[in-house]
Structures are given as structure tokens and as C-alpha cells.
């Protein structure tokens, strides 16, 4: 009720302002006419005295100077869409009821900044006063310049606070604070304290020193700010000193930076012949046979079963699970899968297994088994150390009449987004299904934190939509290095460490200054968030959605954003100074594009997800990733044997040649035809074999 009343008050003030603009349109046209006539006589060659007499005649013809001044004041008082002076008259008839309503609420601050609550208590204390001025000083540092100008008045050269205007101001600010989580109400549901989902500060205090030592951050607010300021100043100075020797960076006359395009690295000599020999020796396999072999190696279907945890009591349970993974992961669906395997399984059995025996968590556990088996091989280490991950979303079409279905502004089509995280060694680590309207950066950290495999990256690559300032801030707190490929990086703001910081070569890059006081004030809040995420009591995506859901962001969100501005500026300074960093980012982000194409090949049953159930959407993308990882594991086993066979035949085999291939090979894999799987065909044991060459250091 309170929020609705505040919204109506603001809407009514805006409507009244629009009506005043329409009402004053005739006055504006009249004033423009006077100004035009005055300019017209100025064109003639006349003395100043003649010009003054002619101008007075024009003014007299429109009512005289005093009338024109009055018209100017009337029109000027409502310019710039300033509806604030109209609020009190609309708010006054309802103020008594609003105060009675607010007396029933215990409103508290949800952050370390109590200025809003203290100002609100002063307003409540003087709600029955009759004077125009507030007799008590109030800290108005939380107000914008426009609101502060509206609330403060000059009387006899002394600045005073207008009591009525402050009351209206506080009503609106309390409403906004409730919506964005800056304040909360004791005993409320929708407007409860979000910090209840966080780790209690008493528990955080016990873990603070060890956590800060582990992530390399100071354990006090003052030292935290000092270290960050020093890092930013040092990075800016280093980039400035290196500018004369940086032949790839230039700054134009408008102050915009430009980087030369990276040249493509040439392929090693003999690579084409190496690939032909490699592909010719890869054994032909059916996709179902690959799933069977990987099951023999990892027993990933052991995670599937009824919710009770009892024996599935299914005849040929493993075979049925394999058909389920194949049918749903390839997007064939149960009907088409059963039609191509009439002697193996029925569509009713496939639907029952998917509904009762397979869940998100079970698919995730099955995927972890395959990832860990993949990590045992040496060949993937030639493509990446496993310490980096790449995140990106790919568009998935949903069927019509689906509440989750929405139009994606970038892809220009309706559906949803499968958001994938893969390691730099190509294996898929985590995937989730998100709606089209969600900024991908909100979910980018969930994939790393929910990853339970042996591959644990600490560096994260993404595209433009996988980054923003709050995410950079969380990455700093969680000791994750975010290194995205940003399309229009030159349009981003570079923040200087202090307002008096000056640089000889890159001065024009900086257009704003970091608010260190904001970070220091909310240091306790942001460390509580970091420790809560580390403890698993809250996810980054939930926190970013809750704190950043309104146009007026919460104080904690703004503190994380300010922290992210420090970290993103550090990244940008390194990006423009180091060509190896840019080359590494481009190479890693290209891998996720190949992975998305690989998923399209696996989902040959069609581009449209057939289910309208949001739970099934998550399961569908996890089914597909499980098949993708199984194919990669099978390819790694075959590639290792093929490389050793090529070396025995005296064919050229070298690390630089093998580095140009990937586990996404699929020309030797069959997908179509009559579906059959022979469970008696047992593959050789999974024993990682040494490569015929040493990996480069």
C-alpha cells in the first residue's frame, strides 16, 4: 500500500507537470516571438540608443518588461522536468494515513550506512510540527544534487531544510530503498532482510583472516582500500610509462584509444598432412557405442535411479539409461528414439525413466565422472592447463505457448539460453538454462562455484555479455581472474585512483575517479557476501538479481560496482599494454564457439526444445553436455592410440602439430540409422597411455 501510494504521488506530479507544460505553451511561443522581433531589429545598422528605443516599443506591445519577466519566471519554474515542487500538494491529503501505516513497520537499514534511517527518524519525530524549517540538522549526504537543491532553502543567507519537502523526499527514498533492499522491515516476507540468507557476521569474523590470506586481500577496511588504490596507481603508471614502446596502441585527437588487430598465427608446417593421417586412422563408431564405452569406463549411469535410492528394478537398466541419455540429449525425444529402436525400448519407458530416474543433480554427478576421467589423460593438457574456463550462451528455440519463451534482442529469435562453461582443455564443466531477458554476467560465476569436478579453474573468459562492474567486483573477492573479450572496450570508463592523479601519455583515457569511501564504508558488507558465497549459503546469481533488480540500485550493489570499477580498470590497463593477454583471450574465447557448434551437431533431432517444463529445460542441456563430454573422452582415448601408432609408423608427430586439433572430431562418428547397442561388447580398460612426445613447458 505504501509503495503504491508513493508511485501514484509521483505519477500525479508528472501528469500535472505535463499539463502545466501544455498550459504554458502559449506563453513560451509569445516569449519566443518577442525574442525573435528583438533579434530582427538588431540586424539593422542603427545606434545603441535607437536599438534600445525600438526594443522598448516591442516590450510595450507585449505588456511591458514586468509582464514579460513574470512570464519568464512562470515558464522557467517548470523546465527540466522538475516535478518535485508539485509533490507536497498531492502528498498532503494522504500523509496522516501513510504515517499511521508506517508506524506499524519496524524499518531497519540493510547495510552499514545508517544515514537514510537516521534522516527518516528525524522526519517522523517532527511530523506534527507547524514551522516551515526543520529545527534539527540532518545528514543529507545520501541525496542527489537535484533532491538536495529541492530540500535546502536560503533564508537571510542561511541554508535551512524545508520540513515539508524533506518529508516528501524521505517517503520516496524509503520506498525506493525497500524495493532495492537497502532497508528491510522486521517480520516482513517480500521486504525481509536479504542478509538472513548470508552467513552470520559472527561466523564470518571467525573465517575472515584465513579467507583474506587465501585470496590475497587485507583483513581490514582501511588496508583493503589502500592496497587497491596502490594497485590501480601502479598499473596506471606502468601503462603510462610503457606507452611510448607500445606500437600497437594509439590514442587519437579525441582521446579514444585504438589497438591494432592481432595477426593470425600461422599453422605449423605439415599440419594439413598430419590432420589427414590422423582422421584416416580414427576408428568409426556410433554415438550409442560411445555412450556404452564411456559407461563401462566410468559407470556414470550408477547415479540414475528412483528417488528412493532403491534398486531400479528395470530389465537391462544400463541399456535403458543409455537410450534415455541418447534420446533426450540428441533432442530426438522418446517417440522418435523408440521408433528407431523398436526391439530395444518403448517411448513409455523412456518417458518414465526421464521423469522418475533422472534429475538435474544426477546428470551433473554423471558429468563429473566423465570430466574426471578426461582429466586423467595427458593430451588435453596440450590444449590447456585446466586453470582457465570460458563461458558463453547459445540460443535454444522453445516451442510456442511457453511461459519461459521470450525474444532475445541479440539473436532476434524467441527461446532461451543454454549458458555453458568449458575448460581451456575443451571439456564442458557446467551448464544451466536461463531466460533470454537475463544479462549473462549474472550467472557467469555460478558455473565455477557449482563445478564439482577435479578441474578447478581460477581464470574466467567470456564475451561482452559475460561481464559488468559488479561481477568484476565479486571476482576480486573470490580470487577469480575475469578476462573477457569486450567488443567496444574503448567505450568503457577508465577510473583514476585519485582526482589529482595525472599521466603523461594516457591521461585522456581517464574520465572518472574511484569512490574509495563507498568501498570502505561497505567493506564489512561485501566481505560478508564473499564469505557467504564461499560457504555456499548464497549464489552470486541470486545476490546480483536481488540487489540489482530495481532502477535504483542498493548501496551494497553500488559498493560492489565501485569495487568492480577498480578491477575492470586494472584489466583494461593490462589489456591495452600486453599483446599476449589479448592473444590468449582471443584464443580461449574461440574454443567456446567451436563447442557451441559441436552441441548443434549433437542435437541433430531438431533445434526446438519440445518440453514446456522449465525443469526439463535444465535437464535437456545437461543431457546434451553429458553426450558431448562422452564423445570427447572417447576421442581422447582414440587420439592417444592413433598418435602412438603414427609415431611407430615414423609419421611426423609433434606437440605443435597435435596442438592444432581438438576433441570435437566427429567425421568418424555415426548418428543415424537403426539404433542398437550391444552391451556384451566390452571395450578395453581405460588406461591413460603416454604420448609419443613430451609436452612443452
N, C-alpha and C positions, 0 to 999 in steps of 0.2 A: 504493500500500500504506500509506504513512504517513497520507494523508488519510483513508483508510478506517478505519485503526486509531483515529485521533482521534475520528472520528464515532461509532464503536462505544463508545468510552470515555464520551463524553458521553451517548449514548443509555442505556448501562447505569446511569450515575449517576442519570439522570432516572427510570428504571424503579425503581431502588432507593428513591429518594425517594418515589415514588408508593406503594411497598409500605410504607414507614415511615408515611406518612400514614394508610393503611388500618389499620396495626397500632396506631397511637396514637389511633384514633378513639374507642375505649372510654375512654381517659384523658381526652380532650377532653370527652366527654359527662359524665364524672364531675366534672371541674372546673367545668363549667357548672352542674351540679346543686348543687355546694357554693355557688357564687356566687349562684344563684337562692334557695337557702334563706336565705343571709345577707341578701339584699335583702328577703326576705319578713318577717323579724323586725324589719327597720328601719322597716316601716310602722307597727308598734305604738307606742303612746305609752309609752315607757319611758326610764329614765335611761341615761346612758352606761355606768355600771357594770353594769346589768342587760344592756344590749346586748352588752357585752364578754363577760360570762359565757355568755350564750346562744351567741355566736359561737364561743367556745372549745369548747362542747359539740358544736357542729356539726363543727368541725375534728377533734375527738377521735373522732367517729363515723366519720370517713373516714381514720383512720390518723395523725392529728396534723399539726401545722404543717410539720414537717420532711418528712414524706412528700408533702404537697401541694406544697411548694416544689420537691422533686425532680421531681414530675410536671410542674410548670410548666416547668422547665428542659428536660426531655426533649421536651415538645411544642414549646416555643418555639425550640429549636435548629434545627428543620427547617421553620419557617414561611417565607413569602415565596418559595417555590420555590427555596430556596437549596441547590442540589445540589453546590456547589463543594467542601465538606468531604469528600464521598464519592469524589472523583475519584482521589485518591492510591492508595487500596487497589485500585482497578480498574486503574490505570495501572502499578503497581509490577511485576506479573509480566511485563510486556511491555517495560519500559524498556530493558533491555540490547539487545534486538533492534532497537528503534527507534533507539537511538544508533548501532548498527553500520550501520544503513541510512542515517542522516543523515550519517555520516562519509563516505559515497560522494558526497555532494552538496556542491557549492560554492554556498552560498546568499548572494545579494547583495541590497542594497536597490535598489529601482527609483525612488527619489526622493531628494531632498536630506536627508531625515530619516533618520538612521542609528541612532536610539535603540533601535529594535527589534532590529537586528542586533547592536549592542553588548551589549545585555542577553542575547541568545541566546549570544554567545560566552562571557560570564561563566558562564552555566548549563552550557555544555559543558565549560568548564575545571574546574568543581567537581562534575562528575557522579559522581566516585568518593569525594567527601568523606563523612565519617560524622557530622559535627555537625548539629544542627538548624538553626542560624543560618548565614546566608551571611556569611563574613568580609569581603566586599568590597562597597562601596557601588555601587548600580545606579540609573541614571536610570529611574524608572517613570512618567514623565510621559505615556506612551502608553496607560497602563492607565485603565480606567474606575474610578469611585469604588468600585463593588462589588468589582472584582478587587483594587484596592489595599487595601481593608479586609481581604480574604481573605489576601493575601500578607504584609501587615505584622502584626507582633505587638508587644505591650508586655511587656517583661521588666525588672522593677525600675525602672519608669518610663522605660525607654529603648526607642525604637522599633527593632525589628530585622526583617530579612527572613527569612521561613521558607524554607529552601532547597528542601524538597520541594514546597511549594505553588507556589513560583516556577517550578520545573521543569515542573509540570503546566500552569501558566498559560502558559508560553512555548511549549509544544507546541501548545496550542490556538491561540495567537495567530499562530504561524508558519504553521499550516495555513490559517487564515483569510487571512493575508497572501498566501499562494501562490494562493489561489482568486481573490482580487480584484486581483492584480497588484502589490501593494505590494513584494513581494520576488520574485526570479526565481532560476532555477537555471542555472548555466553549462552549456551543452551540451544543455539540455532542448528539447523541442519544444512541448508544450502549456503548459509553465510557463517559457517563454523571456522575455526582456526585451522588453516591448512597445515600448520606446524604440528598438529596432533598426529599426522601421518609421518612426520620426521622422527629421527632418533632423538630422545630427550637430551637436552643440553648437558645434563649431569653425566650421561653416558658418553656424550661427545667429548666432554672435557677429559675423561679418562683416556680416550683414544687419541686426543689431539696431537700430543707431542710425537708419538710414534708415527702417526699418519703423515704429519708435516715433514718429518725426517725422511719418510719413504718416498714422498713425491717431490722433495727438494724445495719446500717452502717454509718460511719462518712461521713461528707459532704465536706471534703477537701481531696486532693490527698495525702498529707503528713500523715494525720491521718488515712486515709484508708489503706495505706501501713503499717503503724506502727501497727495498730490493727491486720491485717492479719499476719504480722510477729510474733507478740506476741502469737496469737492463734496457729500458727504452732509450735513455740518453746515450748509452754506449752504442746501441745498434744504429741510432740515427747518426752519431758521429762517425762510426765506421763506414756507413754507406756514403756519407758526405765525403770522407777522405778518399774512398775508392772510386768516386765518380769520374775523375779525370782519366783513370785507366780502364773504365768500363766502356768499351767500344760499342756494346750492344744497347746501351741506354742513352736516350737523348731526351731533352726537355725543350719543347717548342716555346715560341714567344708568349703564348697564353698560359704557360706554366704546366701544360699537360705532359706527362711522361709517355715515352714510346719505347718499346722493345723490338729489336729485330726478330723476325721469325726464325725459329730454330730450324736448322738444316736436318734433313733425314739422314740417319746413319746408314752407310752402305752395308749391304749384306756381305758376309764373308765369301771369299772365292770358293766356288764349288758347292755352294749351298743348294742350288737347284738340282744338281745331280744327287746330292745327299738326300734330299726330300723324295726324289723319285725312287731311289733304292729303298728308303725307309717305308714308303707307302706300299711298294710292291711286296714287301715281306710281312706286312701286318696281317695276322690271320683273320679270316672273315668270321663274324659272329652275329647272332641275332640278339636283339635288345633283351629279350626274355632270358636268353642263355647268360648274358652278362649279369642280370639280376640274380640268377641262380648261383653263378660262380661267386659273386660277392657275398651272397648269403652263406655259402659254405665257408668262406674265409672269415667272416665277421659275425655271423649269426644275428644279424640286425633284426630279423623278424621275431626274436625272442621277446622284444619289447611289446609286441602286439598281443592282444588277448582281451577277454571280457573285463569289465571294470572291477569285478570281484577279485581279480588276480588268480582265479582258479584255472585249471587246465581248459583250453578252448573247446575240447571235445568235438573237434572237427576232423573228418577224414581228410588225410593229406593236407594238414593245416598250413604247412610252409608253402606248398604249391599254391594254395588258395590265396595266401597273403601276397605271393609274388604276382599273381594275376591282378590282385587289387591295386598294388602299387603301380603296375604297368597300366592298367585301365584308367585309373584316375590321374596318374602322373603324366600320361601322354594325352590326356583330355579326350580319350575315346568315349569314356562313360561306360557304365556297366552293360548297357544293352548291346553296343557295338563290340565290346570286348567279348561278351558271351557268344555273340553271333559268329565270331571268327575262331572260337574255341568251343564248339558245341559238345565235344566229348570230355572237356576238362572242367567246366564250371558253368553255372547259370547266373543270369543277371540278378535274380533274387538273392543268391548267396553273396554276390559282390556288394550289393547294397547293404545287406545285413552286416557283413564284415566291416565295411567302411563306417557304418553308423555305430556299431557296438564294440568293435575290437581295436579301432584305430582312432587316436586323438592327436591333438597338436603336440602335446608333450611327448607322446610315444614316437611320433615321427621325428621330433627333434632329437630324442635319445638314439634312435636308429641312425640318424645322420651323423651323430657324434662318433659312433662306432666306425663308420666308413671314413670319416675325416682322420681319425687316429691311425687307422690302417694306412691311409695315404701318406701320413706324415712319417711313417717308418722308412720310406724309400728315399734314396739319395737324389734321384733325378729331379724331383720338384725343387730341391734346394738350388739347382742351377738357375731356376727362374725367379726365385725369391727366397728370402731368409725366413719368411713367415712372420716377421715383425711388422709388416705393413698390411693394411686391409683397404679395400676400395668399396665404396658404397654408391649405389645408383638405383634409380627406379625405372621400371619398364611398364609401359601401358598395357593393361589387360581389358579386353572388351567384356562387359557383363550383359546378360540378357535384358530385354525390356521389362518394364514394370518391376523394377528393383529399387528399394529404398536407398541402397548404398550407391547405386549408379549415379554418376554426375559427370558433367562435361569438364575435361581437362583443358585449361587455357593454352598449354604448350603443345599438346598433341592434337588439339582440335577435334577430339572424339569423346564419346561417353564411355564410362567404365570405371576402373580403379587402377591402383598402382601396386605392383609387386616390388617391394623395396628389398634389394639384395645386398649382402655384404660378402665379398670374396677375399681370400688371402692373396698376397702377391705371388703365391705359387699356384694360383688359379682355382683352388678348391673353394666351394661355397661354404661359408661359415654359418650364416644366419639369413633368414628371410621372413618378412612379415607383409601382410596385405593392409594397405592404407587407402583411405578415400582420396579422390582427386583434389579436393579443396585444401588438403593439408600441406603445409610447407615441409618439404622432405627433411630439412635440417632438424625438425623437431624430433624425428625418430632415428637420427644418424647414430647417436651414442648407444641406443638400446641394443643394437646388434653386437657391439663389442662386449657390453656388460652381461648380456644373456648368453654369450658364447661359452659353452662348457667343454670345448674340445682341448686337445693338447696344444693347438696352435693359438697363441695368445698375442695378437699384435698390439703395439703401443703407438703406431702411426696410422693415421686415417686419411685417405684421399677421397675426394668427392668432386662433383661439379658445382656450378654456381648455386643450385638449389639445395645443396647439401651443407651450406654454411650460412651463418649470420653471426652477429656480435654476441648474443647470449650463449650460443653454442661454443664459440671460441673461449668464452669465459669459463664454461663448465669443463672444457678440455684442459685448460690450465690447471683447474682444481683437481682433476682426475688424472693428471700426468699423461694425457693423451696429446700427441702432436698432430694437430689438424693441418693438412696441407692440400687444400682444394685447388682445382683448376677453375678460376673465376673468369667468366667471359669478358666482362667490362671492368677489369680490376683497376684501370686508370681512373674510373669514375668514383671509386671508393675514397672515403676521407682518411687522410693520414693525420694522426694526432701527435702533437709535440708534447714532451714531458712537462714543460712549464711555459708560461706565456712569454717569458723573456728569452727562451731558447732560440738561437739563431744559427743558421748554417750557410756556408759559403756557396755551395753548389745546388743543393736540393731544397732550398728554403721555400720555393714556390709550391712544393708538394704538400706542405702542411697548412691546413686551414682551420684547425680547432685544437683545443687543449684538453687533456685528461682532467676530469674532476676527481682528484685524489681524495678529497674529503668525503665524497659519497662512498667510495670504496672502503675507506677506513671506518666510517660510521656503521656500515653494514657488514663488516668483516666477520663478526660472530654469526650473522645470519647465513652468509654464503658458505662458511666453513661447516655449519650445521647441515646445510644442504649437501655438501660434498661428502661428509661422513655418513649421512643417511643413504645416499646413493651407493656408497661403497659397502654399506651394511645390507643393502637390498630392501630397505623399508619403503623406498620410493624409486620410481624410474624417471630418467631425465625427460622422457616424452610427456608423462603426466604432469611433471612440475612445470615444464615450459608451456603446456596448454593452459594450466590453471593460472599461472602468473601473467601470461601474455594474452589472455583471451579478450580483453577489452581494449578499446582505443586508448584509454588512459591506463598505461601500464603501472603495475605495482612498484613500490620502492625497491623491493628485492630484485625484481626483474630489471629495473633500471641500473641497480648496482652490478648485476651480472653482465648487463650490456656494457657498462663502463669498463668492467674488467676485460670483457671481450674486445673492446676497442684497443686496449693496450696490446693484447695478444695478437690481434689481427694486424695492427700496425707493425709489430715485430716481424710477423710473417711476410708482410708486403715488402718491408725493407730488405729482408733476406731474399725474397723472390726477385726483386729487381737487381740485386747485386751478384747473385750466384747463378750462372747458367746451368750448372749441374743440378741444382734444385729444380729448375724449370724443366730440364730434360727428364728427370726422374718422375716428376708429376705427370708429364705427358705420357710417358711410357706406362705408368701404372694405371692411369685412367683409361687407357686404350684397352686394357685387359677386360674391364667390366663390359665394354661394348661388345667384345668378342663373346663374352659369357652370355649376354642377352641374346645374341644371335644363336648361340648354342641351345638356349632354352626354347627358342622358337622352333628349332629343328626337333627337339624332343616332343614338344606339344603339337605333334602332327595331326592330332584328332580334330583340331579346329581352333580358331583364335578366341572363341567366345566361351567364358565360363558358364556352364549350364545350370549351376545351382544358384538359387536366390538367397541362400542362408549365409550370413556373414561368417559363421564358424567354418562352413565348408570352403569359403574363400581362402582362409588361412591354411587349411589342410591341403587345398589344391596346390598352392605354391610350394608347400613343403614336400608334397609328393614329387613334384617336378624336380625340385632341387635334390631330393634323395636319388632319383634316377640319374641326374647329371653327375653327382658325386660317384655313383657306382660306375658309370661309364668312364670317368676319369681314373678311378682306381684300376679298372680293367686295362685301360690304355697304358697306364704307367707300368703295369706288370708286363704287358706285351712289348712296350717300347724298350724296357730294360733288357729283355731277352733278345730283341731284334738288334739293338746296338751292340751287344756282345757277339751276336752271330756275324754282324757286319765286320767287326774287328777281327774275328777269326778268319774271315774271308779276305782279309787285307784291304778292305774298302776304307776310304777315309772317314774316320770318326774322331771328332774333337769337340771340346766344350763349346767353342764359339759356333760350331755348326748345330749342336743339339740345343743351344740356347734360342735358336730361331724357330723351334717347334713348340707345340703346346699340347696339353692332354685333351683338347677339344676335337681331336681327329675323329671323323665319322664316316669317311668314304667306305670303310671296311665293315660297317655295321648295317644289318638289315632290320627294317622296322615292320614291313608289311607281310602279307601272305597269311596262311593258316597258322594260328597261334598254338604252339605246342611246346612243352618243356619236359625234358627227360630228367627227372630227379635222381636217376641212378647214374647219370654221367657226372662223376666226381672230378673236379679239377685238381690240379697239383696243389700241394700245400702252399700257402702264402709265405714265402721266404724271401725277404729283400735280398737281391743279388747285387754285388758290387758292379759299378760301371767300368768300362774299359779305359777310363781316363780319370785323372784327378780333377776335382772341382777347383776353379780359380779362387784365390784368396779374396 
